[in-house]
Amino acid sequence: MAADNLVIFYNDFIDSDNLAAALALARATNKRAATRVVWILEPRQVSLGLDMTPDQIARCKALLQKYFASRGNPFKLLLGGLLDQHDVDSISDIDAEERSLLQLAVKPAYGPKEDAQLHGNLMAWDFAECLAGWSYTSSTEVFVDLDTLEEIENPVNLNMHHHEELINRDEDELATYQRIMQQSYPQRVDSLRGWYRECIASKQKARNPHVSVQSLQFEKLCQDVAKATNVRFFGGSSLRILRKFIDAGVAPRIQCNIQAGSSDLSANLFPTQFNIALNKKAAKFVLGHHTEFKSFTIVPSQTAQSITYSVLGLQGNGGLRLGKRILGFNCRESPLAIASKNVTIEKNYSDKAYSMPDLTAFLCALVPGYMGCKTGFVEIMAQDETLLLHPSDSGIPIYDMGGSKSLSSSEASGLLWALQYGNPDAVAVG
């Protein structure tokens, strides 16, 4: 289906800020004539059946502090799985239990691609359910870019991975999950595959007939790009698909806005900024060929992280599904406590505000001058295997925020409603 204005959303679906960014884009494009949004999720590799209890995390961090203090922040070491087998084997004065705990700071192997597909499809159905509640369009299409699994590298230690697949499950589904996790490791993996299939089947059975989830067909997307009058791309994931747009010759038609890169990695959780680390080769290529796009603007980490939003205000606009994801990711509440409503934003976190990097990044592009945001330029500098953004008088355009800000409940909710009901000429979608 061709459209005068084609808007491409390309993101993962792990954190609350991904969903909040999608909410902003949905609000900005609702009721826009001749505008079509293509919602694309980039899946991640998984390793089913792995988990760490809070006690294991605390004890592992203590061991990392004791034996690897020179390597920096123990939480970052654990989250990134930055130990290797030689590091663990080099420690001799620990017992078997402590060695097993240290082993959790070594990245495990990825599971089969089919497991990542199951995980990605379930996340896509959860996402589609949210979109259906926000959108006024006659149909909602969510695409999963499965081909990316051949190239991306997940920077997260899968022993520590946040289980986003649990946040939208009901109490019965969570009870089944917990029973499965009591099984021995090889058996639980097969059981979890069945659990994923049942959860997906439940979503499909109850789905809105105007909502669909399917695999991305890149060639078809390029055809849609070629036919559209205006094309805007909003990205908060790897840069792989942008490299493919360049290779396919359609980049000159696309106005590109991405959240990526950093000039100061000390504030980041990973040695390389997350979206760059997902596919370093693609990132290096795209940033080196950014002029091939019609326009290309980066929102770096320091800008994306500079604004906090009242979670009560975000939920007030995005509903309980967004509230659940905030409870799970930002507040670290258990999925069962969320499903049973033992914890809620209203009761437990009404005074809290958190940064939402992808939301801020999208708003910088959607609302020119957002919160005093100004344009600038950076050059790309290589430091070891890391790509850093260095301020410059020319180069890649960026959005830069002059300092930190916080939005109250009414300000956060009102801002998102204004995207839909305010002056349409003030929102840069077309």
N, C-alpha and C positions, 0 to 999 in steps of 0.2 A: 504493500500500500504506500503510494507516494504521498508526500506532504510538502507544503510550501516551507514550513519550518520543521526541521528534524532535530530533536534533542536526544543525545546519547548519554545515558547514565552508565558508568562502568565502575564497579566497586566490588568489594567483598562484603560479607554480611556477618561479621564477627562482633564488632563493637557497637555500642549505642550511637556513636557519632555517625556511623554509616547509615543507620536508619533515620537519624535526625536530618542528615543531608538529603536523603531521599524524600523526606517529608517536605523540606523546603522546596525542592524541585517540583514535587507534586502540587504544592500550593501555587507556585509561580506559573505552572502550565495549565492548571485547571481553567476551563472555560476559554482557553486561547483558541481562536479559530484557526483552522488549517495547521495545527501543531500536533505532531506525534512524538511521544517519548518512547524510546527503546530502552528498556530496563535490562541491563546485562550484569550478571554476577560472575565474578572470577572465583572459582573454588580453590581450596587449599588441599594439600596432601594431609592425610590423617593416618593414625595408627590406632585402630580400634582397641578398646579394652585397657588403655593406659590411664592412670590417674594418680594423683598424689594427695594425701590428706594434709590438712593444715599442720598437723604435728610433724609429718615427714618433711614438709617444706621448711619448717622452722629448724628442725634438726640438721637437715642438709645444708641450710645456710650457715649454721653454726660451724659445721665441719669445713665448709668452704672458707669461712673467715679464719679458722684455725690454721689450715694447711695451705691456703692459696690467697692470703691477704694481699700479697703483692700484685695480684691480678685485678684488683679493684673490687667494686661493689658486688657482694656475694649474690644479691638478688638478680643482678644483670647476668652474672655467670650462670646461674641456674636457669633463668628464663631463656637465655640464648643457647643453652647447652654447650657452653664454650670450653668445657674440659674434653680431652680425648682419652682414649683408653690408656695411653702411656702415662698420662697424669695420674689416673687412678691407681695404676699398677706401681707407680713410683712411691706411693705411701705405704710404709711397712708397719707402722706402729698403731694399727687399728684392727678391731675385731671384724668378723664376717658381717655383722649387722651394719656397722658403720661403713664398711666397704660397699655394701649394697645401696646404702643411702647416697654415697658419693657417686655411685654408678648412675644415679638418676640425673646427674649434671652432665652426662654424656648424651648427645642427641641419639635417639633410637632410629632405626631404619624406617622409612615410609612403608605404610601398608600398600596393598595392591591398588592400582588406579580405580578399580571397580568400587572400592570402599570410599574413595574420595568422591566418586560420582554419586553414590548413595547419600553421602553427607551433604554434598552440594545441592542435590535435588530436594532434600528435605528443607534445607535452608531457603531454597527458592520458593517452595510452597508457603513457608512461613512469611517470607517477604511479600509474596503475591497477595496473601491474606491481608496484610497491612495496606498495601496499595489499593485494594478493592474498597477498603473503608475510607480512603482519602480521596479517591479519584471520582470525577464526574463524567469520565469518558465512557463510551459504550463497551469498550473492551480493554483489558489489561494483559499485556504480554510480558512475561519474564523469560529471559534467555540465560542459559548457563554456558559459559565458555569453557567447555571441557578440554579443548585442545591445548589450553594454557598449561595443563598438568604435565605436559611433556617437557616444559622448559623452566617453570618457576621453581625457586628454592624457598621453602618455608623457613623464615628466620627463627621461628619459635621452637623451643625444645618441646616435643610433643608429650613428654612426661608431665609438662606444666600447662598444657594447652587448656584455655578456658572452654568449657563445654557448652558452647552456645546452642547446641542442638537440644539441650534440656530446658531452656528458658520458657519455651512456649508449649511444653508438654503438660498434659493434665495429670492428676494424681495417680490414676491407674497406670498410665504410661510410665511414670516415674517409678512406681512400685515394681513394675516389670523390669525396668532398667536396673534397679538396685538388686533384685534377685539374680539377674544375669551377672552382675559384677561380683557376686559371691562365688561364681563358678571358677574353676581353674582357668589359667590364661588361655590355652589353646581352644578350650571349649567355649569360653565366653565370646571370643571373636566371631565364631559362626553364629552364636545366638544373637549377638548384636546386629549382625547383618539382617537377620529375620526381623528384629525389632525395628530397624530402619524401614524395611519394606512395609511393615504393618502401619507405622506412623504415616508414611507417604500415602498408602492406600486409604487411610482414614481421611487425610486431607483431600484426596481426589474424590472420594465419595461425597464429601460434604461441600465441595467447592461450588463457588459461584459459576454458572455456565459461561459467563463472559470473561473468565480468568483462565489463562493457560500458562504452562511451564514447558519449555522445550529447549533442546540444544541449539546453540547459536550456529547459524550458517553464515560464515563470514562473507562469502561471495554475494549472498543476497543482501547483506548489510551494505556492502560497497555499492551495489546497484541502487539502493535507497539513497545513499549519500550522493551519488551522481545525479539523481533525479531531483533532489531537494533544492530549493532556492537558497535557504540558509541552513547551516548545520552547526550546532553547538555541541561540544564534547565536554562533559564534566567527569573527571576521573579522580579516584582516591585509592587506586590499587597499583598493580605493576604497569609498566609502560609498554608491554609487549604488543598490545593491540595497536598502539600508535605506530610502532615500527612496521606493523603489517599494513597500516593505512599508507605509510610512505612507500612501501614496496609495491602496493597495489595502484599507486598513482593518484589516489583520491585525497591525499593530505592537503593540497591547495584549496580544497573546498571547505575545510574544517576550521572553525574557531575553537581552539583548544584551551581548556582551563584545568589544571591538575594540582593536586596537593602532593608535593614531593620535595625532597631535598632539605638540607639544613646547612647553616653556616657555623653551627656550634653543636657538636654531637654530645657534649657533656650532659645536656638535658634530655637526651634520647635514651631509650631503653636498650637499643641495639647498637653494635659497632658501626653499622651503616644505617642511615634512615630507612625505615621499614619498607616504604614503597619502592625505593631504589634497590634494597637488598633482595626483593622478590625476584628480580631479574636484572642483574647488574649490566649484562651485555646489552640488553634492550634499552636500558636507561641511558647508558653511555652513548649509544647510537642515536636515540631520539633527541637527547639534549644537544648532541653535536649537529643535528640536522633540523633543529626547531624552525628554521626559516622556511622550510618546505610547507609548513602549515599556513593557512590564511592569516591566522594570528595564533600566538602561543604565549600563555602566561602561567607562571608558577606561583603557588602560595606555599612558601617554605614553612617548616615546622614551627619556627619561632612566632610567625604570624598566626598560624592555624591554632596554636595553643594559647594565644594571648587573651582569649575571651572565655569567661565562664557563664553558664546559663542556669537559671533556676530550674531545677528538675520538676518542680511543681508546675511551672509555666510550660515547659516542654510537654509534659503529660497532658496539661490542659488543652493543648492544641493537637497533639499526636495520639492521644488516647492511651488506654491501658497497655496496649501492645508495646508502645514505646516506653511506657513506665516500667513494664516488666524487664525490658532489656537494660534499662538504667539500673534497676535493682540488682540484676544479675552481674552486669559488667562493672559498673562504677561502685556500687555499694557492696558487692561480693556476697550477696545474700544467696542462700541455697535455693535451688529450683523448687524443692518441696515447700519451703516457707513461702515462696512466691505463689505457687499454684494453690496452696491452701489459704492464701490471703492472711497468713500470720504476720507478714510484713507488707506494708504498702508505702507508697510515696507520701500519702497524706498523713498517715500515723507516725511514720518513723523518719522521714527525710524531707519534710516540707520546707526546711530551712537550708537545704543543701544546694550547692551549685557546682557544676563540673565543667571542665573544658570539653568542647566537642569539635575536634580539629577539622573533620570533614565538613561539618555544618558551617563553620566559620569560613573555610576555603570556598565553599559554594556560594555563600552569601557575598563574599568579596567580588565574585564574578557576576552574580545576579543583580546586586544593588551597588552601582558605581558610587564610590566614596563611602562605603559602608563603615560606620563607626570611625570615620576619619582615616580610613585606609588610603594609602597613597601608592602610586606606582614608582618602581625603581628598576634597576638592572643588576644582574649578577653574571659572573663568569664561572665556569666549571673548573675546579682545580682537583687534581688527583693527589690523594695522600695515602700512600700504600695502596690498598685496594678500595679505598673509600673515595666517593665523589662528594666534594664539598662545594657549597655555593659561596662565592667571594664577591662582596659588593663592588660594583664597577659603574663607570659612566655610560657604558653601553654593554650590549650582550643580550641575555635572555630577560625579557620583562618579568617582573615579579610584583605582587601586592605586598606591601609592607605596613605593619601596624606599629604606631609609635609607642605603645605601652599596653599594659594589661587593663582590662575592663571587666565588669560583671553586670549581667542583666538580671533584673528582678523578675518575679513571676509574671507580672503584668507586661513588662517590657518584652520578655522572651515570647510569650504567647501572642502579644499584639504584633510583634515583628513578623511572625509567621503568617498571621491572618492578613496582614497588610500586603504580603506577597500575592495573595489571592484576590483581595477586595479593594486594595489601594489603587493608585494611579498605574495602569498597565504600562505606560510609557517610561515609568521609573524603574522597571524591571527588565534587565537585558536578557531576554530569552531568544528572540528572533534574530 
